[in-house]
Amino acid sequence: MPHLLLICPRHDILGKFVGLPVALTVVHRPGGDRALEESLALAVVDADFTDPHALLTVAREVHARRPVDAVLGLTELSLRPASVVAEALGARGNSPTTLALTQDKAAMRGHLRDHGLDTVAHQVCATADEARALLRRCPTGVILKPVDGNGGTGVHLVRTEEELAKAWAWTSGARTGFAWPQGESASTVLAEEFLTGQEFSVESLSAAGRHRVLAVTRKHTSGGPHFVETGHDLPADLPAARYRTIVDAALNALDAVGYAWGPCHTEVMLAEDGERATVVEINARQGGDQIWELVHHVTGIDMLQGAVLALAHGVLPGPAAGQAGGASIRYLTPRPGRVTEVTGLAEALAMEGVIRVGELPAVGDRLASLGDSWNRAGHVVAAGPDPKAAADAAEAAAARIVIHTDGEVAR
């Protein structure tokens, strides 16, 4: 039975691996409860999984006891260390070179361009003046973002030079998600041409360089200046030609960066005319925002189980056995302030198609302004016989939940 080193999986997904034909050793962050891991795994070892050297030291000890066949990280901070360990042990996993390209947006864009793929004008900027120079060449404006950011942290649209100082302060002052504890690392600013069109993501699994597209997801955002993700619909309702354009852009990008193993969430901007699709991000993991859950509702394929089987056995899922015609998630984005009351939950849960409501704030919680994905306040997941029915159910249920902050009503 293949031996898989699983790095610090979340508790809410551990149960998915019960009964799979794989021997698991789980890497656990020192401290905290580990009873669940111990009930499921061959062994549980403690290590700081954000430190490649510390993780490799522990992994070598595990490997000496029973050779490790594959290494899998499912959280953003574990991806690069997991790749270092896989390469050092000769185990299955994406290479550090591939992971470096997926987590450095500027490097990825340059690499795609060098491989003849469509990309976007961009520049890593040390000063606001360097961003200003790119802005003058981009009539639609530029987006400033941390070069290695995630969760929408530090994203800011700039359309005019007068807006640049505020945007520069927002982005350069952001803290990336690649430091632990979070907030230790200041941002390196990437300026890139602002693309117009519709945003989608491609959900896929890979094994030995073979890719299986599970779905294309439509993304909803708050719009400028921060474009915080507020919802997702799966599958995206697309004509066949546009679907093919989006999927081809994603798969060509995965091949270009050498993506070989496990789940991937590739974000793509489809131009307004539908003729051009540009890869915005390659995330070497399952999509956040419960997208993997939407995939499961619609296709019957569990991306997380699929990731383990891809790494451990080199197999990809067979034909999908759909459970629903569509699935959607909508996020609640209340006004900032102290939460005084949350109403409408029972009514939302009773609505047809609603599966669950999650991550609602508690009375007394302080909510920040909507600047990135970390500032959303709860979500609704719904499914339906078709994508529109699912989206309508999620939106209607989200509208029923009213979050009151400091005497104001916010939805």
Phi and psi in degrees as a GROMACS rama.xvg file:
@    title "Ramachandran Plot"
@    xaxis  label "Phi"
@    yaxis  label "Psi"
@TYPE xy
-59.9337  146.304  PRO-2
-105.862  117.274  HIS-3
-111.705  128.014  LEU-4
-89.9241  111.036  LEU-5
-104.981  120.068  LEU-6
-97.1663  112.439  ILE-7
43.511  57.9352  CYS-8
-70.3033  151.403  PRO-9
-68.4035  148.571  ARG-10
-61.1177  -32.1117  HIS-11
-74.836  -5.66132  ASP-12
-116.411  -9.77919  ILE-13
-58.1242  -39.5546  LEU-14
-62.3246  -19.3427  GLY-15
-65.9633  -18.2605  LYS-16
-96.5467  0.292838  PHE-17
-63.1888  129.623  VAL-18
85.6587  -5.10693  GLY-19
-72.4443  148.293  LEU-20
-77.798  70.1296  PRO-21
-155.975  142.936  VAL-22
-93.4339  123.113  ALA-23
-104.593  134.164  LEU-24
-113.337  125.592  THR-25
-103.124  128.868  VAL-26
-88.0984  124.213  VAL-27
-117.402  135.628  HIS-28
-64.575  135.635  ARG-29
-54.9008  136.381  PRO-30
90.8586  162.661  GLY-31
84.3153  176.803  GLY-32
-76.935  134.644  ASP-33
-130  15.0695  ARG-34
-62.9758  -41.0275  ALA-35
-63.6326  -45.3037  LEU-36
-59.1981  -43.0572  GLU-37
-67.0603  -26.8193  GLU-38
-77.2267  -17.5065  SER-39
-110.751  -24.1545  LEU-40
-105.214  157.307  ALA-41
-61.2073  -40.2678  LEU-42
-157.257  157.391  ALA-43
-126.771  127.867  VAL-44
-124.956  147.871  VAL-45
-95.1942  136.213  ASP-46
-165.901  150.963  ALA-47
-78.9777  100.323  ASP-48
-72.3335  -6.90178  PHE-49
-86.0983  -7.24072  THR-50
-108.272  105.219  ASP-51
-56.1873  -37.6863  PRO-52
-67.1702  -46.0962  HIS-53
-64.3321  -40.5354  ALA-54
-66.0351  -41.4612  LEU-55
-65.4562  -37.4154  LEU-56
-59.2673  -46.2633  THR-57
-67.8998  -40.9172  VAL-58
-63.271  -37.0865  ALA-59
-63.9645  -37.4224  ARG-60
-65.3497  -42.6056  GLU-61
-62.25  -45.6932  VAL-62
-61.8014  -34.2185  HIS-63
-67.8408  -31.4183  ALA-64
-79.6899  -40.6101  ARG-65
-152.779  118.48  ARG-66
-53.5774  135.276  PRO-67
-87.5323  125.796  VAL-68
-89.754  -29.2084  ASP-69
-154.111  155.164  ALA-70
-129.324  131.062  VAL-71
-135.853  125.876  LEU-72
-116.124  137.104  GLY-73
-115.659  3.08457  LEU-74
-117.782  151.67  THR-75
-53.6464  -44.5539  GLU-76
-71.503  -17.6479  LEU-77
-90.8671  -11.0219  SER-78
-66.9811  -50.5508  LEU-79
-66.6502  -48.0895  ARG-80
-57.667  -38.1968  PRO-81
-61.3942  -38.2475  ALA-82
-67.6797  -37.0259  SER-83
-63.4708  -43.8476  VAL-84
-65.3136  -45.3366  VAL-85
-58.9756  -44.7646  ALA-86
-64.5716  -43.1266  GLU-87
-65.6443  -34.792  ALA-88
-90.0991  -6.98791  LEU-89
69.4799  29.3965  GLY-90
-98.7789  166.264  ALA-91
-71.0257  137.009  ARG-92
162.613  158.94  GLY-93
-69.1066  149.312  ASN-94
-76.5754  156.43  SER-95
-58.1505  -33.3158  PRO-96
-63.7722  -44.2306  THR-97
-62.9538  -46.355  THR-98
-63.7332  -36.1505  LEU-99
-61.7735  -38.9018  ALA-100
-68.7624  -37.7793  LEU-101
-72.3917  -27.0742  THR-102
-100.364  -0.879382  GLN-103
-120.685  102.771  ASP-104
-62.9795  -35.6703  LYS-105
-68.6025  -44.4438  ALA-106
-62.1088  -40.4276  ALA-107
-62.0831  -46.2258  MET-108
-60.8018  -43.8475  ARG-109
-63.2297  -38.6114  GLY-110
-67.067  -43.3877  HIS-111
-63.4385  -41.921  LEU-112
-60.1957  -43.345  ARG-113
-65.0842  -22.1916  ASP-114
-96.3181  13.7917  HIS-115
76.503  18.3456  GLY-116
-98.4253  152.147  LEU-117
-65.0976  133.354  ASP-118
-144.707  -167.382  THR-119
-121.96  146.623  VAL-120
-60.7891  135.087  ALA-121
-156.449  164.567  HIS-122
-160.308  132.96  GLN-123
-77.3857  128.496  VAL-124
-118.389  129.772  CYS-125
-88.7814  -22.0415  ALA-126
-138.275  163.013  THR-127
-65.3513  -29.1505  ALA-128
-64.1325  -34.1664  ASP-129
-67.8841  -37.7823  GLU-130
-66.6958  -36.3023  ALA-131
-62.1832  -38.5047  ARG-132
-62.7314  -40.0001  ALA-133
-69.5968  -39.2978  LEU-134
-56.899  -39.2745  LEU-135
-67.3596  -18.1584  ARG-136
-98.1446  -2.58043  ARG-137
-121.724  98.0863  CYS-138
-63.1056  -24.8956  PRO-139
-83.6281  -10.7904  THR-140
107.608  179.901  GLY-141
-130.388  156.145  VAL-142
-106.555  128.808  ILE-143
-98.2809  137.611  LEU-144
-156.322  156.613  LYS-145
-64.006  139.246  PRO-146
-64.0152  -25.621  VAL-147
-123.58  28.5635  ASP-148
-77.4396  166.354  GLY-149
-151.52  164.771  ASN-150
69.7089  16.5427  GLY-151
74.6139  8.13312  GLY-152
-65.4351  130.249  THR-153
79.6164  7.92807  GLY-154
-78.7667  134.438  VAL-155
-152.642  127.655  HIS-156
-81.6089  138.976  LEU-157
-127.192  121.466  VAL-158
-107.741  -27.4041  ARG-159
-131.064  158.659  THR-160
-64.2549  -26.5047  GLU-161
-67.4028  -25.5093  GLU-162
-85.0121  -8.75292  GLU-163
-67.8323  -41.564  LEU-164
-60.6628  -44.1661  ALA-165
-64.992  -43.9534  LYS-166
-65.7985  -41.0734  ALA-167
-61.0742  -43.1156  TRP-168
-62.5024  -39.533  ALA-169
-62.974  -47.3123  TRP-170
-78.0245  -47.0318  THR-171
-67.1052  -24.2583  SER-172
-88.7312  -3.04394  GLY-173
-71.2026  158.259  ALA-174
-115.873  128.444  ARG-175
-77.4113  162.509  THR-176
-83.6726  6.50581  GLY-177
-99.5121  6.58786  PHE-178
-102.881  149.804  ALA-179
-136.515  121.087  TRP-180
-64.517  152.878  PRO-181
-58.9584  136.594  GLN-182
108.305  -1.95144  GLY-183
-82.5569  -19.1381  GLU-184
-112.772  123.921  SER-185
-76.9015  162.481  ALA-186
-87.1519  143.426  SER-187
-94.8305  128.736  THR-188
-90.1651  129.359  VAL-189
-108.411  125.122  LEU-190
-104.131  133.192  ALA-191
-142.027  151.924  GLU-192
-55.2278  134.609  GLU-193
-77.7036  119.091  PHE-194
-94.5663  136.521  LEU-195
-103.338  153.18  THR-196
141.508  -151.21  GLY-197
-115.218  141.287  GLN-198
-97.5195  136.189  GLU-199
-137.675  166.829  PHE-200
-134.908  150.743  SER-201
-111.479  122.492  VAL-202
-99.8333  127.01  GLU-203
-146.368  162.583  SER-204
-125.825  144.92  LEU-205
-129.978  147.299  SER-206
-144.7  119.643  ALA-207
52.895  36.8758  ALA-208
84.7793  -3.03928  GLY-209
-90.3509  139.122  ARG-210
-117.049  140.38  HIS-211
-122.734  110.746  ARG-212
-78.1084  124.798  VAL-213
-95.03  -34.0574  LEU-214
-170.24  157.887  ALA-215
-111.596  130.411  VAL-216
-112.62  135.629  THR-217
-89.2329  138.202  ARG-218
-107.595  140.767  LYS-219
-113.755  140.986  HIS-220
-132.469  170.926  THR-221
-76.8609  -7.05453  SER-222
80.54  -174.626  GLY-223
-67.7886  156.631  GLY-224
-89.9555  -10.1958  PRO-225
-105.504  -18.0031  HIS-226
52.7126  49.5807  PHE-227
-71.0311  134.548  VAL-228
-71.3922  123.374  GLU-229
-113.687  -6.26718  THR-230
179.636  164.485  GLY-231
-143.894  142.772  HIS-232
-122.532  133.141  ASP-233
-140.025  129.039  LEU-234
-81.2354  154.824  PRO-235
-64.2235  137.553  ALA-236
-83.8071  101.162  ASP-237
-135.833  143.93  LEU-238
-62.133  152.685  PRO-239
-56.3915  -38.7737  ALA-240
-66.8213  -40.4897  ALA-241
-70.8841  -37.4895  ARG-242
-57.3024  -46.6455  TYR-243
-63.7974  -38.7645  ARG-244
-61.6048  -44.3229  THR-245
-65.8645  -48.4349  ILE-246
-64.4792  -42.5574  VAL-247
-61.502  -40.7371  ASP-248
-61.5106  -42.6823  ALA-249
-66.8823  -48.5868  ALA-250
-67.799  -36.2319  LEU-251
-63.1622  -37.7147  ASN-252
-67.8022  -41.5991  ALA-253
-61.5875  -42.3704  LEU-254
-64.7871  -38.7796  ASP-255
-64.3611  -38.6591  ALA-256
-88.6035  -1.20488  VAL-257
79.1885  30.2464  GLY-258
-71.75  124.499  TYR-259
-124.058  -28.2472  ALA-260
-136.14  134.095  TRP-261
89.5655  -168.96  GLY-262
-76.2592  153.486  PRO-263
-148.488  146.04  CYS-264
-128.588  102.129  HIS-265
-106.121  120.848  THR-266
-93.2768  133.435  GLU-267
-134.7  138.348  VAL-268
-103.705  119.475  MET-269
-93.1732  125.049  LEU-270
-61.4709  157.901  ALA-271
-59.4428  -30.433  GLU-272
-84.451  -3.99523  ASP-273
74.7287  3.49054  GLY-274
-91.9796  -14.6494  GLU-275
-135.768  134.23  ARG-276
-126.727  130.585  ALA-277
-118.46  128.368  THR-278
-73.1758  127.057  VAL-279
-97.1528  -43.5551  VAL-280
-146.932  149.157  GLU-281
-118.462  116.114  ILE-282
-106.589  117.759  ASN-283
-82.5403  53.9855  ALA-284
-166.136  176.237  ARG-285
-67.0106  154.102  GLN-286
-64.5485  142.941  GLY-287
-74.5469  -166.612  GLY-288
57.3535  30.8542  ASP-289
62.8611  21.03  GLN-290
-61.6426  -36.7528  ILE-291
-60.4507  -31.2562  TRP-292
-69.9162  -40.6682  GLU-293
-62.1196  -41.3596  LEU-294
-57.3118  -43.0341  VAL-295
-65.2282  -43.0598  HIS-296
-61.2336  -40.0554  HIS-297
-84.631  -41.111  VAL-298
-102.805  -19.8197  THR-299
80.7388  1.09177  GLY-300
-97.6531  125.652  ILE-301
-89.4065  111.426  ASP-302
-62.6533  -32.4458  MET-303
-75.0208  -43.6472  LEU-304
-62.4857  -40.422  GLN-305
-61.1347  -36.0617  GLY-306
-64.6891  -43.4067  ALA-307
-63.032  -45.2617  VAL-308
-67.6465  -35.119  LEU-309
-63.8121  -46.0659  ALA-310
-71.1312  -42.2456  LEU-311
-77.221  -37.9811  ALA-312
-121.477  -6.3444  HIS-313
70.6485  25.3194  GLY-314
-112.345  152.783  VAL-315
-115.469  157.249  LEU-316
-61.2034  149.765  PRO-317
-82.0272  -161.829  GLY-318
-57.1384  142.116  PRO-319
-73.1972  144.064  ALA-320
-115.344  86.1005  ALA-321
-58.1988  141.924  GLY-322
-104.814  -21.3582  GLN-323
-150.154  157.213  ALA-324
-77.1672  -25.0441  GLY-325
-161.564  156.571  GLY-326
-144.538  145.354  ALA-327
-142.021  156.394  SER-328
-130.944  139.986  ILE-329
-128.987  134.753  ARG-330
-97.3309  145.912  TYR-331
-90.0758  136.269  LEU-332
-130.8  70.0303  THR-333
-69.9791  164.387  PRO-334
-68.8744  154.164  ARG-335
-68.0383  158.899  PRO-336
135.502  -175.624  GLY-337
-85.2016  131.303  ARG-338
-73.4916  125.791  VAL-339
-106.007  -23.684  THR-340
-167.43  148.156  GLU-341
-126.552  121.958  VAL-342
-125.269  162.63  THR-343
89.4852  2.05056  GLY-344
-63.6555  -46.2182  LEU-345
-61.8751  -41.3623  ALA-346
-64.0264  -40.0063  GLU-347
-65.0057  -44.339  ALA-348
-66.0311  -25.7565  LEU-349
-81.7516  -8.26819  ALA-350
-74.9511  143.533  MET-351
-59.922  133.349  GLU-352
93.9348  -18.1598  GLY-353
-74.8849  127.717  VAL-354
-93.2227  -46.4006  ILE-355
-166.844  166.505  ARG-356
-123.38  135.373  VAL-357
-136.246  158.709  GLY-358
60.2967  32.9074  GLU-359
-70.0549  146.813  LEU-360
-73.3409  158.721  PRO-361
-98.6596  157.095  ALA-362
-57.6707  132.173  VAL-363
99.5421  -18.3032  GLY-364
-65.332  147.033  ASP-365
-100.431  126.366  ARG-366
-107.353  133.123  LEU-367
-88.3535  168.938  ALA-368
-64.0341  153.45  SER-369
-75.368  94.7918  LEU-370
-115.914  -19.6767  GLY-371
-160.634  -177.829  ASP-372
-66.3425  -21.4522  SER-373
-72.8395  -13.7538  TRP-374
-100.712  8.13163  ASN-375
-76.651  163.463  ARG-376
-136.749  74.8229  ALA-377
99.8022  161.673  GLY-378
-150.261  161.506  HIS-379
-123.244  130.494  VAL-380
-110.35  132.114  VAL-381
-140.488  157.814  ALA-382
-136.046  160.963  ALA-383
-159.468  177.399  GLY-384
-69.1364  -16.2361  PRO-385
-152.225  166.613  ASP-386
-58.5685  -39.0829  PRO-387
-65.3377  -42.1185  LYS-388
-61.7554  -40.969  ALA-389
-64.885  -45.1093  ALA-390
-63.6487  -42.8081  ALA-391
-61.7744  -40.9842  ASP-392
-65.9312  -42.979  ALA-393
-64.7292  -42.0584  ALA-394
-67.7721  -41.9802  GLU-395
-65.0907  -41.2499  ALA-396
-67.5228  -41.4137  ALA-397
-61.6771  -35.0605  ALA-398
-68.8786  -24.2097  ALA-399
-75.2204  -25.7372  ARG-400
-86.4311  116.224  ILE-401
-110.897  123.553  VAL-402
-106.235  117.549  ILE-403
-93.5102  129.273  HIS-404
-127.33  120.168  THR-405
48.2545  45.1848  ASP-406
86.4092  -9.29638  GLY-407
-101.17  151.061  GLU-408
-97.2436  127.11  VAL-409
-129.145  144.718  ALA-410
